[in-house]
Amino acid sequence: MHFTRRAISPKASIVFDSHANSINSSLSRRPRLSECFEEEEQSGNMQQDIPIDNNAMPMAARSVRVHFAVDVENLQAHHSVFVVGSASSLGSWEATKALALQQDPERKIRWKGDFETTDESIKFRYFVGYYLTSDNGERLIIDKWEAFLNPRSVLCQVESRNGECRLDRVDLFGYYAGRKCVSDGWLQYPEENQILLRFHGNALKFYKTVKERKNCRVKLTPMDVRNRNPSSAHISFSYGEDEEEDDEDPNSNSNNSTHSQTQVAVLSDPKPKFYDQEETGVIFNNNKDYLVFRTHSVATEFLAFYIEIFSEERKRIGACYALPSSLQDTCGIVQLPFINSTGRPIGQVSIEYLFVKSLNRSDYVQKMDTTFCRHWKKRNALEVGHRGAGNSYTKFAMARENTIHSLNTAAKNGADYVEFDVQLTKDKIAVIYHDFHVLVSVARRDGHALPPPPTMDSFKDVTNLDYHELPVKDLKLSQLKLLMLDHLSFPQKKENVKKLVEAGEEEEDFKPFPTLTEALTKVDPDVGFNVEVKYPMMQNNGEHECDHYFERNTFVDIILSDVLKHAGNRRIMFSSFDPDICSMVATKQNRYPVLFLCVGDTQRYTPFVDQRTSTSMTAVNFAVGADLLGVNFNSEDLLKDPMPVKKANEFGMVTFVWGEDLDKKENINYFKKELGVDGVIYDRIGEEERRRNVFIVEREQKKALLSCSGASTPQRFVFFKV
């Protein structure tokens, strides 16, 4: 009798005795799930410490029945619960092919289901949805879904007992691995639209009233004009008799809804998230409250709204219809007269509306396997290069701003992210440029048939040139590449402003107006992108940043399509000063996060008319209601009052800061160390103080830790009796 001493890994689940040519089952143990996840995350092909006989017959995978049970609270009667995942029976991450769970008749909040698989492991998520009926058939609309970075996981073969897996496991929707993460759904079908209707400012007007009515209540009910509406969704008159309606169209979907119920968010309320409206609507006071109503529709050409106005005592004052003919564009403002029960006009209601269409990209299916829309790893504040290496036209950064060279310079200087501005050319190509207009310089005639060839001296002599301001949207990409252009500030401040285009040849990466696709493919992949989506807005001074711009859905779709096609594994976040653009980017895709870019209370910049941008606190409420990741604040406003950051933190939001105050190192340190923001965006990153990209540092540290751990793993010795 003798003993053989063998070293095994501390995570081994079995011990193989080469002398006995068998597995010593008395020493085997079932691995903990946390160990399995840790090994999977660290290395997909980690070397095993146990020798395996390559000549042994592979063991056939057993069929296992995997059970799902999840509790979902506050579920609407028309909502259902689904599970989507990596297995084909779970839809292979496509929501439209997900497994529908069944409601437990004894416990209404619990939903159950199961399926059979031979897979070693599966990953999955739960989501809540409901069905609408379009002319193309039944459509599954995603209402809420679990947006964890890492989905739920189960080791089917390891965790099974007698062929059953997760038999006694009950999950709680939205809670996993010690945290909560639920996100709104996104638009999937070509005919699917999200409609937002806003009441704000002086939205209610009464034609005859002794004093201003306070605490009126507003209710919006969507309706399909082809179908017979509920008895409550019509205006009653005290006289006359209605003509009997003709029989309904036999092809209409009278028994199946083409629209969802309406939810409302009160952005002027401390709790600005969407909720189901009451029978008598929600309180609205002129110039105080800001209401946003939201619904989904798969037949917008027949979508109308029945609008009711109630008194503070919840008695109906009047009502009106917003018919499809009133909502012809994808966005706008409509004024509608409302009447009382006798048919007399008593007032007018003003509504601002927006139709968000699904992403117009037929070759791309948005799956649910990977999402970063709600993910943020807490660490020291990220440092973001403003326009790449910084503002070059007025602050003389080392590289011309918003060029491939500038973005790569910031990456070499250690930027974690680079921020740049994206807009469209006349031929609808997404390009990187900050201002909505450029100056085209035209040489005056001086007796020659053609102006003399340009020289450096001729460009410095502005007296020989005429400048014409043109919108970027009115120039094709080829024209932007060929014309001699200048920054808007050049003629007035030529000593302090660099030229946009220099005379002579330049390498392509140094030239302005790179395309978004070029940036995605040519810039160092380790640096993240903060893509600011530039859309012109009306300013308080009565000037519009750029009139007659592209339709919003078309504009956003082009930019999103470029990113989804070329981003690869690059870290991406979107931002915009336009609140509607933020809502649209978040609603059209489920992969990347969105930050609301806020001006707030400012003396330095021209404020916007949009009330949602007026203060930093209002910006927080909008971002919460729109289900965005966070807010990008103006440093000028936060230096006067840091409370918006604290408010955002209470909602669990991500906070960034931008602004000219970040030219000073002490302000950067204040925002990073005292306010604890998640990111700072500033010019000339890495010029004065060299730094390293935090993601590269973390990757190297993880690699070194794994290498060290592998070399110094303590050995456990087990003695085998032979």
C-alpha positions in Angstrom: 0.0 0.0 0.0 1.3 3.4 -0.9 0.1 6.9 -1.4 0.6 9.2 -4.4 0.7 12.9 -3.8 -0.9 15.0 -6.5 -1.4 18.8 -6.9 -4.8 20.0 -8.1 -6.3 23.4 -8.8 -8.4 24.8 -5.9 -11.3 25.3 -8.4 -11.2 21.7 -9.8 -14.5 19.9 -9.5 -13.0 16.4 -10.1 -9.7 14.7 -9.4 -8.3 12.2 -11.9 -6.1 9.3 -10.7 -3.9 8.3 -13.5 -2.8 5.1 -11.8 -6.3 3.9 -11.3 -7.4 5.4 -14.7 -10.7 6.6 -13.1 -12.3 9.6 -11.4 -12.2 9.6 -7.6 -15.8 10.7 -7.1 -15.4 10.9 -3.4 -13.3 14.0 -3.9 -15.4 15.7 -6.5 -17.4 18.8 -5.7 -19.9 20.9 -7.6 -18.4 24.3 -8.5 -20.0 27.4 -7.2 -21.7 29.6 -9.8 -19.5 32.5 -8.9 -16.4 30.5 -9.7 -17.8 29.5 -13.1 -18.6 33.1 -13.9 -15.2 34.3 -12.7 -13.4 31.7 -14.9 -15.5 32.5 -17.9 -14.9 36.2 -17.6 -11.1 35.8 -17.0 -10.4 33.4 -19.8 -12.5 31.5 -22.2 -9.8 28.9 -22.8 -8.2 28.6 -19.4 -5.8 25.7 -19.1 -7.0 22.9 -16.9 -4.8 21.3 -14.3 -6.3 17.9 -14.8 -4.9 15.6 -17.5 -7.6 14.4 -19.9 -7.4 11.3 -22.0 -7.8 12.4 -25.5 -8.7 8.9 -26.6 -11.7 8.7 -24.3 -15.1 8.7 -25.9 -16.9 12.1 -25.5 -19.9 12.0 -23.2 -23.1 12.7 -25.0 -24.9 15.8 -23.6 -27.9 15.1 -21.6 -31.3 16.6 -22.3 -32.2 19.0 -19.5 -35.4 20.8 -18.8 -34.7 24.4 -17.7 -37.4 26.1 -15.7 -38.0 29.8 -15.4 -40.0 31.6 -12.7 -40.0 35.3 -12.2 -42.0 37.7 -10.0 -43.0 40.9 -11.7 -44.8 43.6 -9.7 -47.1 46.4 -10.9 -47.9 44.6 -14.2 -50.7 45.9 -16.4 -53.5 43.5 -17.4 -52.6 43.5 -21.1 -48.8 42.9 -20.4 -47.1 39.6 -20.6 -43.6 38.4 -19.5 -41.0 36.8 -21.8 -37.6 35.2 -21.6 -35.0 35.7 -24.3 -31.6 34.1 -24.5 -28.8 32.3 -26.2 -30.7 29.1 -26.9 -32.7 28.8 -30.1 -35.8 28.0 -28.0 -35.3 31.4 -26.3 -35.1 33.2 -29.6 -31.3 33.4 -30.0 -31.5 36.9 -28.4 -34.3 38.1 -30.8 -37.2 39.5 -28.8 -39.8 38.5 -31.4 -38.8 34.9 -31.0 -38.6 34.8 -27.2 -40.3 32.3 -25.0 -43.6 33.5 -23.6 -44.1 32.7 -19.9 -47.5 31.8 -18.4 -49.0 33.6 -15.4 -49.3 31.5 -12.3 -53.1 31.3 -11.5 -52.4 31.0 -7.8 -49.8 33.8 -7.6 -50.6 36.5 -10.1 -47.2 38.3 -9.9 -45.4 35.1 -10.9 -44.8 34.0 -14.4 -43.5 30.5 -15.3 -42.2 28.6 -18.3 -39.7 25.9 -19.3 -37.9 24.4 -22.3 -35.7 21.4 -23.0 -32.1 21.8 -24.1 -28.8 19.9 -24.4 -26.7 23.0 -24.1 -24.0 23.1 -21.5 -25.0 26.6 -20.5 -27.4 29.4 -21.5 -27.7 33.1 -20.9 -31.0 34.9 -20.7 -32.9 38.1 -19.8 -36.6 38.7 -18.9 -38.7 41.4 -20.5 -42.2 42.7 -20.3 -44.2 43.3 -23.5 -47.6 43.5 -25.0 -49.1 43.0 -28.5 -50.4 45.5 -30.9 -52.1 44.6 -34.2 -50.9 46.3 -37.4 -51.9 45.7 -41.0 -48.9 43.3 -41.2 -50.0 41.2 -38.3 -49.4 41.0 -34.5 -46.5 43.0 -33.2 -44.7 42.4 -29.9 -43.9 45.7 -28.2 -41.2 45.7 -25.6 -42.2 47.8 -22.6 -39.4 47.1 -20.0 -36.4 44.8 -20.1 -33.5 43.8 -18.0 -30.5 45.8 -19.3 -27.7 44.3 -17.2 -24.3 44.4 -18.9 -24.0 40.6 -18.2 -27.2 38.6 -18.7 -28.4 36.0 -16.3 -26.6 32.6 -16.7 -27.2 29.0 -15.9 -25.0 25.9 -16.2 -27.6 23.5 -17.4 -25.7 20.3 -17.1 -23.9 21.1 -13.9 -27.0 22.6 -12.0 -29.5 19.9 -13.1 -31.0 17.4 -10.8 -32.6 14.3 -12.3 -32.8 16.2 -15.6 -34.5 19.3 -14.1 -32.7 22.6 -13.8 -33.8 25.7 -11.8 -36.9 23.9 -10.7 -37.1 25.7 -7.3 -35.5 29.0 -8.5 -37.6 32.2 -8.5 -36.2 35.4 -9.9 -37.3 39.0 -9.3 -37.7 41.0 -12.5 -35.0 43.6 -12.8 -32.8 42.4 -9.9 -29.7 40.3 -10.5 -26.3 40.0 -8.9 -27.2 42.4 -6.2 -28.4 45.3 -8.3 -31.4 46.6 -10.2 -31.3 47.5 -13.9 -34.5 47.9 -15.9 -34.7 49.9 -19.1 -37.5 51.1 -21.4 -37.9 49.1 -24.7 -36.9 50.3 -28.1 -38.7 50.4 -31.5 -38.4 47.2 -33.6 -40.9 47.3 -36.5 -41.0 49.6 -39.5 -44.5 50.7 -38.7 -43.9 51.1 -34.9 -43.8 54.7 -33.6 -43.5 56.2 -30.2 -45.6 59.4 -29.9 -44.7 62.1 -27.4 -47.1 65.0 -26.7 -46.1 67.8 -24.4 -48.1 70.4 -22.5 -46.0 73.3 -21.2 -45.9 77.1 -21.0 -49.3 78.7 -21.7 -50.8 75.6 -23.1 -54.4 76.1 -21.8 -56.4 79.1 -22.8 -60.0 79.8 -21.8 -61.9 82.3 -23.9 -64.1 83.6 -21.1 -63.1 83.4 -17.5 -63.2 85.8 -14.6 -59.9 84.6 -13.2 -57.3 82.2 -14.3 -58.2 78.6 -13.7 -55.7 76.7 -11.5 -55.0 73.0 -11.0 -56.9 72.0 -14.2 -56.4 68.4 -15.1 -55.5 67.0 -18.6 -56.1 63.6 -19.9 -55.1 62.1 -23.3 -56.7 59.0 -24.7 -55.4 57.5 -28.0 -57.8 56.1 -30.5 -57.9 54.5 -33.9 -60.4 56.5 -36.0 -61.4 53.4 -37.9 -62.7 51.6 -34.8 -65.6 52.3 -32.5 -64.2 54.0 -29.4 -65.0 53.5 -25.7 -68.1 55.3 -24.5 -65.9 57.7 -22.4 -63.9 58.8 -25.5 -66.5 61.0 -27.1 -68.0 64.5 -26.6 -71.6 64.4 -25.4 -74.1 67.0 -26.5 -77.3 68.0 -24.6 -79.4 68.2 -27.8 -79.9 66.5 -31.1 -79.5 62.9 -32.0 -76.5 61.3 -33.7 -77.0 59.5 -37.0 -76.4 55.8 -36.6 -72.9 54.8 -37.6 -72.5 52.5 -40.6 -71.2 49.0 -39.8 -67.5 49.0 -39.2 -65.1 48.0 -41.8 -64.9 44.1 -41.6 -61.1 44.4 -42.2 -60.5 46.8 -39.3 -58.9 45.6 -36.1 -61.7 46.5 -33.8 -60.9 43.7 -31.4 -57.2 44.3 -31.5 -55.6 47.5 -30.5 -53.2 49.4 -32.8 -52.0 51.6 -30.0 -50.9 51.3 -26.4 -52.4 53.0 -23.4 -51.1 56.5 -22.6 -48.5 57.1 -19.8 -47.6 60.6 -18.5 -44.4 62.1 -17.0 -44.5 65.3 -15.0 -41.0 66.9 -15.6 -41.8 69.6 -13.1 -42.4 67.0 -10.4 -39.7 65.6 -8.0 -40.6 62.1 -9.5 -40.5 62.7 -13.2 -40.8 59.1 -14.4 -43.7 57.9 -16.6 -46.7 56.3 -15.0 -50.3 55.4 -16.0 -52.6 58.4 -16.0 -55.6 58.5 -13.7 -59.3 58.5 -14.9 -59.4 62.3 -14.6 -55.9 62.9 -15.9 -53.0 64.9 -14.3 -52.8 68.4 -12.9 -51.5 71.1 -15.2 -50.9 74.8 -14.4 -49.9 77.3 -17.1 -46.2 78.4 -16.9 -45.5 76.0 -14.1 -46.0 72.4 -15.0 -44.5 70.4 -17.9 -46.4 67.3 -18.9 -45.2 64.6 -21.4 -47.7 62.0 -22.6 -46.4 58.9 -24.3 -48.0 56.2 -26.4 -47.0 53.6 -29.0 -48.8 53.0 -32.3 -48.4 50.7 -35.3 -51.0 52.6 -37.4 -50.1 56.3 -37.1 -52.1 57.2 -40.2 -55.2 56.4 -38.2 -54.1 57.6 -34.8 -56.0 60.4 -33.0 -56.2 61.6 -29.5 -59.2 62.5 -27.4 -58.2 65.3 -25.0 -60.2 66.1 -21.9 -59.9 69.1 -19.6 -61.1 68.7 -16.0 -61.5 71.2 -13.2 -59.7 71.0 -9.9 -62.8 69.2 -8.5 -62.4 66.6 -11.3 -65.4 67.7 -13.2 -65.1 67.7 -17.0 -64.9 71.2 -18.4 -64.4 70.4 -22.1 -62.9 68.2 -24.6 -61.5 68.0 -28.2 -59.9 65.7 -30.7 -56.4 65.8 -32.2 -57.2 64.0 -35.5 -54.6 62.5 -37.9 -54.9 65.6 -40.1 -53.7 67.7 -37.1 -50.5 65.7 -36.7 -49.3 65.4 -40.3 -45.6 66.1 -39.7 -43.3 64.1 -37.5 -43.0 67.1 -35.1 -44.7 70.4 -34.6 -47.1 72.4 -32.5 -50.9 72.3 -32.9 -53.6 74.5 -31.4 -57.0 72.9 -30.9 -60.2 74.4 -29.7 -62.1 72.5 -27.0 -65.8 72.6 -26.4 -68.1 71.9 -23.5 -71.0 69.4 -23.4 -73.3 71.8 -25.2 -71.0 72.1 -28.1 -69.9 75.7 -27.3 -66.2 76.5 -27.8 -64.8 77.5 -24.4 -61.0 77.5 -24.9 -57.9 76.3 -26.8 -55.2 73.9 -26.0 -51.6 74.0 -27.4 -49.8 70.7 -27.8 -46.2 70.1 -29.0 -45.8 66.6 -30.5 -43.0 64.3 -31.8 -43.3 61.0 -33.7 -40.3 58.8 -33.1 -40.0 56.2 -35.9 -38.0 53.0 -35.7 -34.5 52.9 -37.0 -34.6 52.7 -40.8 -32.1 49.9 -41.4 -33.6 46.7 -42.7 -30.3 44.8 -42.7 -29.8 45.2 -38.9 -31.6 43.2 -36.2 -31.2 44.7 -32.7 -30.7 41.7 -30.4 -30.7 41.6 -26.6 -27.4 39.8 -25.9 -25.2 42.9 -25.5 -26.2 46.3 -24.1 -24.4 49.2 -22.6 -27.4 51.6 -22.4 -27.6 51.4 -18.6 -24.1 50.3 -17.8 -21.6 52.4 -16.0 -18.6 51.2 -14.0 -17.9 53.5 -11.1 -14.2 54.6 -11.1 -12.3 57.8 -10.9 -13.7 60.4 -13.3 -13.0 59.7 -17.0 -11.1 62.4 -18.9 -12.5 63.3 -22.3 -10.7 65.2 -25.1 -13.0 68.1 -26.2 -13.2 68.0 -30.1 -10.3 65.6 -29.9 -7.1 67.5 -28.8 -9.1 70.7 -28.1 -10.5 73.9 -29.7 -8.0 74.9 -32.3 -9.7 77.9 -33.8 -9.9 80.1 -30.8 -7.7 78.3 -28.2 -4.9 77.2 -30.5 -4.8 73.5 -29.6 -1.8 71.6 -31.1 -4.0 69.9 -33.7 -6.9 71.2 -35.8 -10.0 70.3 -33.9 -12.4 67.6 -35.0 -10.0 65.9 -37.4 -8.7 62.4 -37.4 -5.3 63.7 -36.4 -6.8 65.6 -33.5 -8.7 62.6 -32.3 -5.7 60.4 -32.5 -3.5 63.0 -30.8 -5.9 63.0 -27.8 -5.8 59.2 -27.8 -2.0 59.3 -27.7 -2.1 61.9 -24.9 -4.1 59.4 -22.8 -7.7 60.5 -23.3 -10.2 57.9 -22.1 -12.8 59.3 -24.5 -12.8 61.9 -27.2 -15.8 64.2 -27.8 -16.7 65.4 -31.3 -19.7 67.0 -33.1 -21.6 65.2 -35.9 -23.9 66.7 -38.5 -25.0 65.9 -42.0 -23.9 67.3 -45.4 -26.3 68.1 -48.3 -25.8 64.5 -49.6 -26.6 63.2 -46.1 -23.2 62.0 -45.1 -22.4 62.2 -41.4 -19.3 64.5 -40.9 -17.5 65.8 -37.9 -17.7 69.6 -37.5 -18.8 71.9 -34.7 -20.5 74.9 -36.2 -23.6 74.8 -38.4 -22.1 77.3 -40.8 -18.8 77.9 -42.6 -17.4 80.9 -44.5 -16.7 80.5 -48.1 -14.0 82.9 -49.3 -14.3 84.2 -52.8 -11.5 86.4 -54.4 -12.7 89.6 -56.0 -12.2 90.2 -59.7 -9.3 92.6 -60.4 -9.3 92.7 -64.1 -8.3 89.0 -64.6 -10.7 86.5 -66.1 -9.9 84.3 -63.0 -8.6 85.2 -59.6 -4.9 84.7 -59.2 -3.7 81.4 -57.7 -4.0 81.5 -53.9 -0.9 82.1 -51.8 -0.4 82.3 -48.0 -0.2 86.1 -48.3 -3.4 86.3 -50.2 -5.3 84.4 -47.5 -3.9 86.7 -44.8 -5.0 89.7 -46.8 -8.8 89.6 -46.1 -9.3 92.9 -47.9 -8.9 91.0 -51.2 -11.7 88.5 -50.3 -15.4 88.3 -49.9 -16.9 85.9 -47.3 -20.2 84.2 -47.7 -21.8 82.3 -44.8 -23.2 79.0 -45.9 -24.8 76.2 -43.8 -22.9 72.9 -43.8 -26.2 71.2 -44.7 -26.2 73.0 -48.0 -22.8 71.8 -49.1 -22.0 68.3 -50.4 -19.1 66.5 -48.8 -17.0 66.9 -52.0 -17.6 70.7 -51.8 -16.5 70.8 -48.2 -13.4 69.0 -49.2 -12.5 71.3 -52.1 -13.7 74.8 -51.2 -11.5 77.3 -49.3 -13.4 77.6 -46.1 -12.9 79.6 -42.9 -14.3 79.5 -39.4 -17.1 82.0 -38.7 -14.8 84.1 -36.4 -11.9 84.4 -38.8 -12.7 87.8 -40.5 -13.3 89.6 -37.3 -10.6 88.1 -35.2 -8.0 86.9 -37.7 -5.1 87.4 -35.3 -6.7 85.0 -32.7 -8.4 82.5 -35.0 -6.8 79.8 -37.1 -7.9 79.2 -40.6 -10.2 76.3 -41.2 -8.4 75.3 -44.4 -4.8 76.1 -45.1 -3.4 76.7 -48.6 -1.3 73.9 -50.0 -1.5 70.2 -49.7 -2.3 68.4 -46.4 -2.5 64.8 -45.4 -6.0 63.5 -45.3 -6.0 63.0 -41.5 -5.2 66.7 -40.9 -8.1 68.0 -43.0 -11.4 69.1 -41.6 -14.7 67.4 -42.2 -13.8 63.8 -41.7 -16.7 61.5 -42.0 -18.1 59.6 -39.0 -17.2 56.4 -40.7 -13.6 57.5 -41.1 -13.4 58.3 -37.4 -14.8 55.0 -36.4 -12.3 53.1 -38.6 -9.2 55.2 -38.3 -9.0 56.4 -34.7 -7.3 54.3 -32.0 -9.9 51.7 -31.0 -8.9 52.0 -27.3 -10.3 55.5 -27.0 -14.1 55.8 -26.5 -16.3 58.2 -28.5 -18.7 60.7 -27.1 -20.7 61.5 -30.2 -22.5 64.8 -29.9 -25.4 64.8 -32.3 -25.7 68.4 -33.5 -29.2 69.5 -34.3 -30.1 73.2 -34.5 -32.4 74.8 -31.9 -34.3 78.0 -31.4 -32.5 80.5 -29.1 -33.8 82.9 -26.6 -32.7 85.9 -28.8 -35.1 84.9 -31.5 -32.5 83.4 -33.8 -32.5 79.8 -35.0 -29.2 78.0 -35.2 -30.0 76.7 -38.7 -33.4 76.9 -40.3 -35.1 74.3 -42.5 -32.9 71.4 -41.3 -33.2 67.7 -42.0 -36.2 65.7 -40.7 -35.3 64.4 -37.3 -35.8 60.7 -37.9 -33.9 60.7 -41.1 -31.1 62.7 -39.5 -30.7 60.4 -36.4 -31.0 57.2 -38.5 -28.0 58.1 -40.7 -25.8 58.7 -37.7 -27.0 55.7 -35.8 -26.5 53.4 -38.8 -22.9 54.5 -39.3 -22.2 53.8 -35.6 -23.9 50.5 -35.4 -22.2 49.3 -38.6 -18.6 50.5 -37.8 -18.2 50.9 -34.1 -17.1 47.3 -33.4 -16.0 47.0 -29.8 -15.3 50.7 -29.3 -16.9 52.3 -26.3 -19.6 54.7 -27.5 -21.9 57.2 -25.8 -24.2 59.8 -27.4 -25.1 63.3 -26.3 -27.1 66.2 -27.6 -28.3 69.7 -26.5 -31.6 68.9 -28.2 -33.8 66.9 -25.7 -35.8 65.3 -28.6 -32.7 64.0 -30.3 -31.7 62.4 -27.0 -35.1 60.7 -26.7 -34.9 59.5 -30.3 -31.4 58.1 -30.0 -32.4 56.2 -26.8 -35.7 54.9 -28.3 -34.3 53.8 -31.7 -31.5 51.5 -30.4 -30.8 49.3 -27.4 -27.0 49.2 -27.4 -25.4 52.6 -26.4 -26.1 55.0 -23.6 -27.3 58.6 -24.1 -26.4 61.7 -22.0 -28.4 65.0 -22.1 -26.1 67.8 -22.9 -27.3 70.8 -20.8 -26.5 74.5 -21.0 -28.5 75.4 -17.8 -28.4 78.9 -16.3 -25.7 80.7 -18.3 -24.3 84.2 -19.0 -21.7 82.9 -21.3 -23.8 81.2 -24.0 -27.1 82.1 -25.7 -29.8 80.0 -23.9 -32.3 77.9 -25.9 -36.0 78.5 -25.9 -36.7 74.8 -24.9 -37.7 74.8 -21.3 -36.1 71.5 -20.7 -32.7 73.1 -21.2 -33.3 76.1 -19.0 -31.8 74.8 -15.7 -29.6 72.0 -14.7 -32.2 70.7 -12.3 -34.8 70.6 -15.1 -32.2 68.7 -17.2 -32.0 66.0 -14.6 -35.7 65.6 -14.5 -35.9 65.3 -18.3 -33.1 62.7 -18.4 -34.8 60.6 -15.7 -38.2 60.7 -17.5 -36.6 59.9 -20.9 -34.7 56.9 -19.3 -31.3 58.3 -20.3 -28.0 57.3 -18.6 -27.2 60.7 -17.3 -26.6 64.4 -17.8 -23.6 66.4 -19.1 -23.6 69.7 -17.2 -22.3 73.1 -18.0 -19.4 73.9 -15.6 -20.6 77.5 -15.4 -23.9 76.5 -13.8 -22.4 73.9 -11.4 -19.9 76.3 -10.0 -22.8 78.5 -8.9 -24.9 75.6 -7.6 -23.7 72.0 -7.4 -27.1 70.6 -6.3 -28.0 69.2 -9.7 -25.2 66.7 -9.4 -26.4 65.5 -6.0 -29.9 65.3 -7.4 -28.7 63.2 -10.4 -26.8 60.9 -8.0 -30.0 60.3 -6.1 -31.6 59.0 -9.3 -28.5 56.8 -9.9 -27.5 58.9 -13.0 -24.1 59.4 -14.6 -22.8 62.9 -14.4 -20.3 64.6 -16.8 -19.1 68.2 -16.9 -18.1 70.4 -19.9 -17.2 74.1 -20.2 -14.5 76.7 -20.5 -14.0 76.7 -16.7 -12.3 73.4 -17.2 -9.3 75.2 -18.8 -8.2 75.6 -15.1 -6.7 72.6 -13.4 -8.2 73.5 -10.1 -11.7 73.4 -11.5 -11.1 69.9 -13.0 -9.9 68.7 -9.6 -13.0 70.3 -7.9 -15.4 68.4 -10.2 -13.5 65.2 -10.0 -12.6 65.0 -6.3 -15.2 67.2 -4.5 -18.3 66.7 -6.6 -17.3 63.2 -7.7 -18.6 63.5 -11.3 -18.1 60.6 -13.7 -16.4 62.5 -16.4 -14.8 65.8 -17.4 -14.5 67.2 -20.9 -11.8 69.7 -21.6 -9.4 71.1 -24.2 -5.8 70.2 -24.8 -5.9 67.0 -22.9 -2.5 65.6 -21.9 -0.5 68.6 -23.1 0.6 69.8 -19.7 0.4 66.6 -17.7 0.8 63.3 -19.4 -1.7 60.6 -18.6 -2.7 57.1 -19.7 -6.0 55.8 -21.0 -7.7 54.2 -18.0 -9.1 51.3 -20.0 -5.6 50.4 -21.2 -4.3 50.6 -17.6 -7.1 48.4 -16.3 -6.5 45.8 -19.0 -2.8 45.7 -18.2 -3.5 45.4 -14.5 -6.0 42.6 -15.1 -3.6 40.7 -17.3 -0.8 41.1 -14.7 -3.1 40.0 -11.9 -4.1 36.9 -13.8 -0.5 36.1 -14.7 0.6 36.6 -11.1 -2.4 34.6 -9.8 -1.6 31.7 -12.2 2.0 31.6 -11.1 1.4 31.8 -7.4 -1.8 29.8 -7.0 -1.4 27.8 -3.8 -1.3 24.1 -4.3 -3.5 21.7 -2.4 -2.2 18.2 -2.1 -4.4 15.1 -2.1 -3.2 11.6 -1.3 -4.6 8.8 -3.4 -4.6 5.3 -2.0 -3.3 2.8 -4.6 
